[in-house]
Amino acid sequence: MSWSQAVEKTVTGLGYELVDVERSAGGLLRVYIDRVPGKVYPTGGQEFVTVEDCEVVTRQLQYVLEVESVDYARLEVSSPGLDRPLKTAEHYARFSGQQVQITLKLPFQGRKKYEGLLQAAESGEGWQLVFHDGKVDQVLDFSLDEVREARLVPVLDFKGRRNKAAPAAQPSTPGDASE
């Protein structure tokens, strides 16, 4: 069994999705995992990968890679991050309806990079990216073969922090129950 097959079999065997694997010349083996939607994990019910998830996968991978005699200097297991890469048709289907950035292999209308809303093509074959070109909404039809790289656009929401801080910042008025 090759090292990549050992990594994939171990990660999927633990119930996680293998998003990507990188191997550098310096001996670094980097593994990106994600939780499968709807699956219950012993490390908790969160939607996103936790430190405990990474620890579980790291421990099992260390054992398997030693048994398979895979040479590596350092192993890193992490989540794919907020700007998660999309690599397979399953990834595109899972994140349909979300904002993504794509880089095409060949330029279309003078550019390779686009950002917009990912959708399945109306024809049922391929994908569409709905984006605003500064004047009107445009639709770019594409297939996975035409894409060099695709990533989710990170969505940062600090409203939860603001909403919790707001009541404490309000001055109290005479007659409040807090006095």
Solvent accessible surface area in square Angstrom, and as a share of the most:
residue,aa,sasa,rsa
1,M,125,0.56
2,S,52,0.34
3,W,77,0.27
4,S,49,0.32
5,Q,104,0.46
6,A,1,0.01
7,V,0,0.00
8,E,93,0.42
9,K,134,0.57
10,T,13,0.08
11,V,0,0.00
12,T,70,0.41
13,G,66,0.64
14,L,61,0.30
15,G,13,0.13
16,Y,8,0.03
17,E,36,0.16
18,L,38,0.19
19,V,8,0.05
20,D,37,0.19
21,V,37,0.21
22,E,74,0.33
23,R,94,0.34
24,S,54,0.35
25,A,119,0.92
26,G,69,0.66
27,G,16,0.16
28,L,25,0.12
29,L,0,0.00
30,R,65,0.24
31,V,0,0.00
32,Y,45,0.17
33,I,0,0.00
34,D,11,0.06
35,R,9,0.03
36,V,60,0.34
37,P,88,0.55
38,G,85,0.82
39,K,92,0.39
40,V,131,0.75
41,Y,11,0.04
42,P,136,0.85
43,T,33,0.19
44,G,26,0.25
45,G,80,0.77
46,Q,98,0.44
47,E,132,0.59
48,F,140,0.58
49,V,22,0.13
50,T,22,0.13
51,V,121,0.69
52,E,91,0.41
53,D,0,0.00
54,C,22,0.13
55,E,74,0.33
56,V,63,0.36
57,V,0,0.00
58,T,30,0.18
59,R,158,0.57
60,Q,68,0.30
61,L,0,0.00
62,Q,85,0.38
63,Y,140,0.53
64,V,27,0.16
65,L,0,0.00
66,E,138,0.62
67,V,95,0.54
68,E,61,0.27
69,S,99,0.64
70,V,24,0.14
71,D,118,0.61
72,Y,59,0.22
73,A,81,0.63
74,R,134,0.49
75,L,23,0.12
76,E,55,0.25
77,V,18,0.11
78,S,41,0.26
79,S,41,0.27
80,P,17,0.10
81,G,38,0.37
82,L,104,0.52
83,D,57,0.30
84,R,6,0.02
85,P,14,0.09
86,L,8,0.04
87,K,108,0.46
88,T,57,0.33
89,A,48,0.37
90,E,123,0.55
91,H,9,0.04
92,Y,4,0.01
93,A,61,0.47
94,R,84,0.30
95,F,20,0.08
96,S,49,0.31
97,G,47,0.45
98,Q,83,0.37
99,Q,80,0.36
100,V,0,0.00
101,Q,88,0.39
102,I,2,0.01
103,T,22,0.13
104,L,9,0.04
105,K,93,0.39
106,L,141,0.70
107,P,80,0.50
108,F,97,0.40
109,Q,152,0.68
110,G,75,0.72
111,R,102,0.37
112,K,71,0.30
113,K,143,0.61
114,Y,8,0.03
115,E,79,0.36
116,G,4,0.04
117,L,55,0.27
118,L,0,0.00
119,Q,63,0.28
120,A,59,0.46
121,A,11,0.08
122,E,162,0.73
123,S,94,0.61
124,G,65,0.62
125,E,144,0.65
126,G,32,0.31
127,W,30,0.11
128,Q,17,0.08
129,L,0,0.00
130,V,36,0.21
131,F,22,0.09
132,H,113,0.50
133,D,67,0.35
134,G,62,0.60
135,K,174,0.74
136,V,85,0.49
137,D,100,0.52
138,Q,69,0.31
139,V,84,0.48
140,L,10,0.05
141,D,94,0.49
142,F,10,0.04
143,S,43,0.28
144,L,58,0.29
145,D,114,0.59
146,E,86,0.39
147,V,17,0.10
148,R,144,0.52
149,E,80,0.36
150,A,2,0.02
151,R,76,0.28
152,L,19,0.10
153,V,34,0.19
154,P,60,0.38
155,V,117,0.67
156,L,114,0.57
157,D,100,0.52
158,F,118,0.49
159,K,121,0.51
160,G,41,0.40
161,R,181,0.66
162,R,153,0.56
163,N,103,0.53
164,K,167,0.71
165,A,58,0.45
166,A,49,0.38
167,P,89,0.56
168,A,93,0.72
169,A,84,0.65
170,Q,129,0.57
171,P,120,0.75
172,S,72,0.46
173,T,79,0.46
174,P,127,0.80
175,G,76,0.73
176,D,55,0.28
177,A,112,0.87
178,S,97,0.62
179,E,141,0.63
